[in-house]
Amino acid sequence: MEAFLTVILIFILIVWLLGRLLPHLFVWYVKRKSGGTGMRDWKGGKWRGGGNEGDVEIEYSEPQEKIIAENMGEYIDFEEEKNGKS
């Protein structure tokens, strides 16, 4: 009977420790996978950072030239025409 109670006590202790440690390990894992950013910018229900709520930033990039190999031919779009003499 004493061995059974010891096993139950150890099991309860392991479950309690996992309940305390797993949330912290999960946050650490997510931060590591996301490049280190995350909850650091979250403060009291609001995101820290520049700009007002609702502001939109649009970043434009320069259009790139199309690179076509010299051995590539022109693309021609053919359309089928139906004759009235079927």
C-alpha positions as CSV (number, residue, x, y, z in Angstrom):
1,M,0.0,0.0,0.0
2,E,2.9,2.3,0.8
3,A,4.4,1.8,-2.7
4,F,1.1,2.6,-4.3
5,L,0.7,5.9,-2.4
6,T,4.3,6.8,-3.3
7,V,3.6,6.2,-7.0
8,I,0.5,8.3,-6.8
9,L,2.3,11.1,-5.0
10,I,5.2,11.1,-7.6
11,F,2.6,11.1,-10.4
12,I,0.8,14.1,-8.9
13,L,4.1,15.9,-8.4
14,I,5.1,15.3,-12.1
15,V,1.8,16.5,-13.4
16,W,2.0,19.7,-11.2
17,L,5.5,20.4,-12.4
18,L,4.6,20.0,-16.0
19,G,1.6,22.3,-15.5
20,R,3.9,24.9,-14.1
21,L,6.8,24.5,-16.7
22,L,5.1,23.8,-20.0
23,P,3.6,27.3,-20.5
24,H,7.0,28.8,-20.0
25,L,8.7,26.3,-22.3
26,F,6.0,26.9,-24.9
27,V,6.5,30.7,-24.9
28,W,10.3,30.2,-25.1
29,Y,9.8,27.8,-28.1
30,V,7.5,30.2,-29.9
31,K,9.9,33.2,-29.4
32,R,12.8,31.1,-30.7
33,K,10.9,30.0,-33.8
34,S,9.6,33.5,-34.5
35,G,13.0,35.2,-34.4
36,G,12.9,36.5,-30.9
37,T,10.0,38.9,-31.3
38,G,6.7,38.4,-29.7
39,M,5.3,39.3,-26.4
40,R,8.1,41.8,-25.8
41,D,6.1,44.3,-27.9
42,W,2.9,43.5,-26.2
43,K,2.3,45.7,-23.1
44,G,-0.9,45.9,-21.1
45,G,-3.3,44.9,-23.9
46,K,-1.7,47.3,-26.4
47,W,1.1,46.9,-28.8
48,R,4.1,49.1,-28.2
49,G,5.5,50.8,-31.2
50,G,5.2,53.9,-33.4
51,G,2.2,55.1,-35.2
52,N,-1.4,55.6,-34.2
53,E,-4.1,52.9,-34.3
54,G,-5.5,52.6,-37.8
55,D,-2.4,54.0,-39.6
56,V,-1.4,52.2,-42.7
57,E,2.1,52.0,-44.0
58,I,2.7,51.1,-47.6
59,E,6.2,50.3,-48.8
60,Y,6.8,50.5,-52.5
61,S,9.6,48.7,-54.3
62,E,11.2,49.6,-57.6
63,P,9.8,47.6,-60.5
64,Q,12.3,45.1,-61.7
65,E,13.2,44.6,-65.4
66,K,12.1,41.3,-66.9
67,I,14.9,39.0,-67.5
68,I,14.4,37.0,-70.7
69,A,17.0,34.5,-72.0
70,E,18.4,35.2,-75.4
71,N,17.3,31.8,-76.7
72,M,13.7,32.2,-75.6
73,G,11.3,33.1,-78.4
74,E,8.3,35.4,-78.3
75,Y,5.0,34.4,-76.8
76,I,2.2,34.4,-79.3
77,D,-1.4,34.0,-78.2
78,F,-3.4,32.1,-80.9
79,E,-7.2,32.4,-81.0
80,E,-9.3,29.9,-82.9
81,E,-11.8,31.4,-85.3
82,K,-15.0,29.5,-86.2
83,N,-16.0,29.4,-89.8
84,G,-19.6,29.6,-90.7
85,K,-19.2,26.7,-93.1
86,S,-19.4,23.7,-90.7
